[in-house]
Amino acid sequence: MKVDRNLMYRFFQNENTEEEAECLGRWLKESEDNEREFRKAYDVFLVSQMFLSSAEVGKVRSQAEMQVQKRRRLSRTVWLTVSVAASLALGFFISDRFFTKPVRDLVKESTLALSNSPGQITTVTLSDGTTVHLNADSRIEYPAVFYGNERRVRLDGEAIFDVEHDASKPFVVETFRYDIRVLGTRFDVVAEEEESLFSTALLEGKVALVDKADGRQYTMTENTVAVYADGGISLSELDSREDFLWTEGIISAAGLPFDRLMEKFEKYYNVNIVIRRGELPKIGYGRLRIRISDGISTALDILKRSSDFTYTYDTAGNTIYID
């Protein structure tokens, strides 16, 4: 049986037959040139997993080949980290019945990492179909393709997960303090280790929080929020979904004090904001939604209409002063 790039791509996506997998295993053992060719094909696959949905991968193989050559340019906006073992790194992407001995000897762990700068929001589809909306100033690590008894990712920052249901393989979001275990659901996670800040809001479905310190488990039901404070978790009803409009490019100011809203502006507009007055301005709007794409100056001008403050924008220092 002939081994070509198309067979390799099917292998990476768990779409090959057992006969094809065995043929690929024999081919890999034949020469180091074959292993090098296999690594090149896998490099292309990793890029396609980062930038494309599963439905698009087959349509743009040639573009993916070009992206491999241009990865250094792409790193300005997306940091793609691939941990490749000395021999060969493939990731977790085929079922046990396809693990012939030659292939098993070559399979190692492979990880992708996506990091957003302040002001940048990204949506990525994982290999199982799960969609992750990654907020600004956040980072997620995940395998190129899931293999094993669970689907595990690691988050630092904030993300909303739309998890593809798979009862046989739970989805786990690992954070600095808690692991969140789900089967199929939609939820928001905030996990910032430096500030010891953790919360999760369950929008649909059911999840369990597992305390990494003592193994204690907390079960969450739909429309509840869990917040870490004073060494433990407090559960309460989710009053509003306004805080999650950032996936639609919208900042909600509903119920926020002025300083907390300025923290959001810093995050979404990638600016520094210095409040130079002793008393915080009052936000007069009962409900206010600001489109991120309109820019920081527009956002502040809208806010000024109901608040008693002025501002100056030092563009050279990328700093806004509130007076």
VMD Tcl script that draws the C-alpha trace (Angstrom):
set ca {
  {0.00 0.00 0.00}
  {1.30 3.42 -0.94}
  {1.97 5.90 1.89}
  {1.37 9.52 0.90}
  {0.43 12.81 2.61}
  {-3.30 12.10 2.30}
  {-2.94 8.84 4.22}
  {-0.93 10.61 6.91}
  {-3.53 13.37 7.25}
  {-6.26 10.75 7.64}
  {-4.14 9.07 10.30}
  {-3.73 12.33 12.25}
  {-7.51 12.81 12.22}
  {-8.29 9.17 13.15}
  {-9.97 8.56 9.78}
  {-7.81 5.68 8.53}
  {-8.50 1.95 8.53}
  {-6.62 -0.57 10.65}
  {-4.88 -1.86 7.52}
  {-3.69 1.66 6.67}
  {-2.39 2.19 10.21}
  {-0.40 -1.04 10.08}
  {0.99 -0.09 6.67}
  {2.03 3.29 8.02}
  {3.76 1.63 10.98}
  {5.81 -0.61 8.68}
  {6.69 2.32 6.43}
  {7.94 4.40 9.37}
  {10.36 1.64 10.37}
  {11.91 1.45 6.92}
  {14.06 4.61 7.05}
  {14.84 7.88 8.79}
  {13.78 9.68 5.60}
  {10.29 8.30 6.09}
  {10.24 9.60 9.67}
  {11.35 13.04 8.48}
  {8.60 13.07 5.85}
  {6.12 12.05 8.54}
  {7.27 14.90 10.82}
  {6.81 17.42 8.00}
  {3.27 16.21 7.39}
  {2.49 16.39 11.09}
  {3.87 19.94 11.25}
  {1.33 20.93 8.59}
  {-1.42 19.17 10.53}
  {-0.59 21.09 13.72}
  {-0.86 24.41 11.90}
  {-4.18 23.40 10.35}
  {-5.50 22.43 13.79}
  {-4.55 25.85 15.12}
  {-6.05 28.00 12.38}
  {-8.83 25.99 10.78}
  {-12.01 24.16 11.70}
  {-12.10 20.42 10.98}
  {-14.38 21.03 7.98}
  {-11.85 23.40 6.40}
  {-8.71 21.32 6.89}
  {-9.14 19.21 3.78}
  {-9.74 22.25 1.57}
  {-6.55 24.10 2.36}
  {-3.70 21.61 2.59}
  {-1.53 23.74 0.29}
  {-2.14 26.89 2.36}
  {-1.19 24.96 5.50}
  {2.04 23.88 3.82}
  {2.84 27.55 3.25}
  {1.97 28.45 6.85}
  {4.58 26.00 8.12}
  {7.21 28.06 6.32}
  {5.81 31.30 7.76}
  {5.31 30.36 11.41}
  {7.78 32.96 12.64}
  {5.73 35.74 11.05}
  {2.52 34.36 12.56}
  {3.97 34.30 16.05}
  {3.39 38.06 16.42}
  {-0.30 37.41 16.95}
  {-0.52 33.71 17.83}
  {2.08 31.79 19.80}
  {2.14 28.22 18.55}
  {4.12 25.94 20.88}
  {4.75 22.39 19.80}
  {6.57 20.10 22.24}
  {8.37 17.59 20.03}
  {10.26 14.69 21.59}
  {13.69 13.80 20.24}
  {12.40 10.93 18.12}
  {8.92 11.96 17.01}
  {5.92 13.70 18.53}
  {2.48 12.80 17.25}
  {-0.01 13.57 20.00}
  {-3.04 11.60 21.19}
  {-4.96 10.94 18.03}
  {-5.69 7.27 17.32}
  {-7.67 4.63 19.11}
  {-6.04 1.69 20.91}
  {-6.89 -0.75 18.12}
  {-4.74 1.27 15.70}
  {-1.68 1.22 17.97}
  {0.60 -1.27 16.29}
  {3.94 -1.70 18.04}
  {5.93 0.41 15.51}
  {3.48 3.30 15.82}
  {3.22 3.00 19.61}
  {6.98 3.37 19.92}
  {6.84 6.66 18.04}
  {3.85 8.28 19.76}
  {4.70 11.03 22.24}
  {2.79 13.95 23.74}
  {2.30 17.05 21.60}
  {0.85 20.31 22.89}
  {-0.41 23.51 21.30}
  {-0.54 26.81 23.19}
  {-2.62 29.82 22.21}
  {-1.90 33.13 23.98}
  {-3.88 36.34 23.52}
  {-2.38 39.76 24.14}
  {-4.45 42.50 25.82}
  {-7.01 43.70 23.29}
  {-7.12 40.38 21.43}
  {-10.00 37.86 21.52}
  {-9.72 34.53 19.70}
  {-12.02 31.61 18.94}
  {-10.46 28.20 18.35}
  {-12.07 24.84 17.58}
  {-10.35 21.86 19.20}
  {-9.97 18.51 17.48}
  {-13.05 17.05 19.21}
  {-15.29 19.88 17.99}
  {-15.22 21.84 21.25}
  {-15.20 25.61 20.70}
  {-13.13 27.85 22.97}
  {-13.61 31.63 23.07}
  {-10.35 32.86 24.60}
  {-10.51 36.29 26.19}
  {-7.86 38.99 26.03}
  {-4.67 38.50 28.05}
  {-5.36 34.75 28.40}
  {-3.64 31.49 27.46}
  {-4.81 27.95 26.78}
  {-2.76 24.78 26.28}
  {-4.27 21.71 24.61}
  {-3.20 18.60 22.67}
  {-3.37 18.76 18.89}
  {-5.74 15.79 19.02}
  {-7.22 14.20 22.13}
  {-6.37 10.61 22.96}
  {-6.95 8.61 26.13}
  {-9.69 8.52 28.75}
  {-10.22 12.28 29.01}
  {-9.90 15.54 27.08}
  {-7.72 17.85 29.18}
  {-6.74 21.47 28.55}
  {-5.09 24.06 30.78}
  {-6.28 27.66 31.13}
  {-4.68 30.80 32.51}
  {-7.02 33.76 32.14}
  {-10.62 33.66 30.90}
  {-12.43 31.55 28.32}
  {-15.90 30.34 27.46}
  {-16.11 26.67 26.48}
  {-18.77 25.07 24.25}
  {-17.89 21.45 24.94}
  {-18.71 18.73 22.41}
  {-20.54 15.92 24.18}
  {-18.66 12.63 24.61}
  {-19.85 10.56 27.57}
  {-16.91 8.17 27.26}
  {-14.28 10.90 27.43}
  {-14.90 13.71 29.99}
  {-13.61 17.19 29.20}
  {-11.37 18.70 31.89}
  {-10.29 22.33 32.21}
  {-7.24 22.48 34.46}
  {-6.53 25.72 36.34}
  {-4.12 26.71 39.10}
  {-6.67 25.92 41.85}
  {-9.50 23.76 40.54}
  {-10.16 21.27 37.76}
  {-13.52 21.57 36.00}
  {-14.90 18.23 34.75}
  {-17.73 18.13 32.20}
  {-19.31 15.84 29.62}
  {-21.02 18.40 27.39}
  {-21.89 21.95 28.40}
  {-21.23 25.70 28.07}
  {-19.42 27.58 30.82}
  {-17.13 30.52 31.53}
  {-13.89 30.20 33.51}
  {-11.73 32.93 35.03}
  {-8.44 31.62 36.44}
  {-5.64 34.08 37.20}
  {-3.00 32.52 39.41}
  {-1.01 35.68 40.12}
  {-4.08 37.31 41.67}
  {-5.40 34.04 43.14}
  {-8.61 34.72 41.22}
  {-10.91 31.86 40.22}
  {-14.55 31.71 39.20}
  {-16.71 29.72 36.85}
  {-20.22 30.41 35.60}
  {-22.27 27.50 34.28}
  {-24.44 28.64 31.37}
  {-25.68 25.23 30.24}
  {-25.38 21.65 31.48}
  {-23.62 20.37 34.58}
  {-20.02 20.44 35.81}
  {-18.01 19.38 38.83}
  {-15.22 21.42 40.39}
  {-12.39 19.39 41.88}
  {-10.18 21.10 44.46}
  {-6.58 20.29 43.54}
  {-5.48 20.82 47.14}
  {-7.73 18.34 48.95}
  {-9.76 16.57 46.25}
  {-13.06 18.02 47.46}
  {-15.70 18.14 44.74}
  {-18.43 20.73 44.13}
  {-21.29 20.06 41.71}
  {-22.69 22.98 39.75}
  {-26.05 23.13 38.01}
  {-27.19 25.42 35.21}
  {-27.23 29.19 35.86}
  {-24.97 29.07 38.90}
  {-21.63 30.72 39.56}
  {-18.76 29.52 41.75}
  {-16.25 31.99 43.19}
  {-13.05 31.18 45.08}
  {-12.57 33.37 48.16}
  {-11.12 32.97 51.65}
  {-9.71 29.54 50.86}
  {-12.94 27.99 49.58}
  {-15.71 27.99 46.99}
  {-19.02 29.81 47.33}
  {-21.91 28.90 45.02}
  {-24.69 31.28 44.08}
  {-27.29 31.87 41.39}
  {-26.15 33.55 38.18}
  {-28.09 36.82 38.05}
  {-27.05 38.05 34.61}
  {-25.13 36.98 31.53}
  {-23.95 40.50 30.73}
  {-20.38 39.67 31.76}
  {-20.09 37.16 28.91}
  {-20.93 39.48 26.03}
  {-17.21 39.88 25.28}
  {-17.52 36.87 22.94}
  {-19.71 39.16 20.78}
  {-17.23 42.06 21.02}
  {-19.25 43.93 23.67}
  {-18.28 45.29 27.09}
  {-21.14 45.49 29.57}
  {-20.91 48.13 32.30}
  {-24.03 46.92 34.11}
  {-23.52 47.07 37.88}
  {-19.79 47.75 37.67}
  {-17.99 50.39 39.76}
  {-15.90 52.84 37.76}
  {-12.51 51.35 38.67}
  {-13.58 47.83 37.70}
  {-14.84 49.10 34.36}
  {-11.49 50.81 33.76}
  {-9.77 47.46 34.39}
  {-11.90 45.99 31.63}
  {-10.99 48.87 29.33}
  {-7.30 48.18 29.98}
  {-7.82 44.53 29.10}
  {-9.80 45.02 25.92}
  {-8.12 48.16 24.55}
  {-4.55 47.35 25.61}
  {-3.98 50.73 27.31}
  {-2.89 51.89 30.76}
  {-5.46 53.88 32.72}
  {-4.50 56.05 35.70}
  {-7.25 57.47 37.92}
  {-5.86 60.70 39.41}
  {-8.89 61.81 41.40}
  {-9.64 60.80 44.98}
  {-13.33 59.98 44.57}
  {-14.35 57.54 41.86}
  {-16.80 58.85 39.25}
  {-20.33 57.47 39.37}
  {-21.66 55.65 36.30}
  {-25.09 57.10 35.63}
  {-26.24 54.46 33.17}
  {-28.32 51.64 34.61}
  {-27.41 49.52 31.61}
  {-24.58 50.26 29.20}
  {-23.07 48.16 26.43}
  {-19.97 49.35 24.59}
  {-18.74 47.82 21.36}
  {-15.02 47.08 21.63}
  {-14.39 47.77 17.95}
  {-15.47 51.42 18.39}
  {-12.23 52.17 20.27}
  {-11.24 53.48 23.68}
  {-11.93 57.16 22.93}
  {-15.49 56.43 21.86}
  {-16.03 54.25 24.92}
  {-14.87 57.03 27.28}
  {-16.87 59.68 25.45}
  {-20.04 57.59 25.84}
  {-19.29 57.08 29.52}
  {-18.71 60.81 30.05}
  {-22.29 61.59 29.06}
  {-23.53 60.25 32.39}
  {-20.41 60.60 34.57}
  {-18.49 63.52 36.10}
  {-14.95 63.02 34.81}
  {-12.56 64.21 32.15}
  {-9.67 62.40 30.55}
  {-6.49 62.98 28.61}
  {-4.89 60.42 26.33}
  {-1.10 60.29 26.18}
  {-0.79 58.31 22.95}
  {3.02 58.23 23.11}
  {2.91 56.52 26.49}
  {-0.32 54.63 25.69}
  {-1.76 55.96 28.96}
  {-5.13 57.52 29.75}
  {-5.44 59.84 32.76}
  {-8.84 60.17 34.45}
  {-9.44 63.47 36.29}
}
mol new
graphics top color blue
foreach p $ca { graphics top sphere $p radius 0.5 }
foreach p [lrange $ca 0 end-1] q [lrange $ca 1 end] { graphics top cylinder $p $q radius 0.2 }
display resetview
